[in-house]
């Protein structure tokens, strides 16, 4: 077992990794920017090293600084969390060449899964359903026009190396194709240093369903059910839950079986999430693989009883899934869990709201979990993601989970900054949400977004 792990991240996910390491008897090293000097991950790690100024490109994304911190402290492994360097194949390679275990997939897998056209081809080969579209990246506008005619408009142009909605354009007719394809390529080149794009048939207002996977370094793969992530704004998730009300046991088993084959064929290891779109008739179509732990991993932990972060560390240590999950021989989803992402932003205008937390009350009681690095007097800096806390409610069924979440939101007090708590309260009271009638267009349809945010 590792004796010391460096956590190349900040905020609640850094604290989450510290908790897992403490339970495993592993010492931890926190890295932090000057803006995070008084953060809780710095306080609760066994050691902490400042790696640069507030700007993430000069701190959390500074690979030489992170590696130097690991070498100075004699860390044996690095956990990247999510965001920042978590899906950076180059960083994973540097870890390997520096004699540090990267707690995540191998560099070659991160790179291939990051290229969405390659991931799409790998899934198709293993029988995972994919949307009609291009085989690989588009070479010319003429090729794009031919494929669009074959699959039928509307189509989606997507960046091969994309994420967060960048490098994406909806094309509804042939006249729009050339200009919008060029826009997508330019945006992708600016955002990802790669202007390659591919095409998929557009699914209007789909549900966003993702499957959690764990794979060891011995070829064993486990699928831990699905999460419903359809409540989104600008492709950013606000609420996640497990299981999905739209996924039957038959569909869950069928997709899980195909993913086991695909991930074994790919040689995937460690934690990952495979994302799908569901159309109005209930068909699932693969869109991408996130080769890391997800923000919303707690809902899967609650319905499966599996500690995903500890599992990541144990897999990286070379342990087999049957050892790690020896108490979970028959993995079943039990009960229902919902997560609300509490962000530091105005609940109606969505403008960021950094600042000092002058008052804080975290909810508790049966079935409530709060993952946060916030504290009274703590500062939400303007330099990073606006996440303040993840509020998770668990119940014997969806109705109980919702009731507990509503109670917890009422008891969650954050003063000094605006948060998304009022928005979450309104969403959880909406009849369509209560009925499970949601898709990625829900916030627009329900009137929660101002006109300029309807995308």
Beta strands, then each sheet from edge to edge (+ up, - down):
strand 1: 4-7
strand 2: 27-33
strand 3: 47-52
strand 4: 77-79
strand 5: 101-102
strand 6: 155-163
strand 7: 166-171
strand 8: 197-201
strand 9: 207-215
strand 10: 221-233
strand 11: 236-242
strand 12: 270-278
strand 13: 284-290
strand 14: 336-343
strand 15: 355-356
strand 16: 359-361
strand 17: 368-372
strand 18: 379-380
strand 19: 387-395
strand 20: 413-415
sheet 1: 3+ 2+ 1+ 4+ 5+
sheet 2: 7+ 6- 8+
sheet 3: 13+ 12- 9+ 10- 11+ 14- 19+ 17-
sheet 4: 15+ 18-
sheet 5: 16+ 20-
end
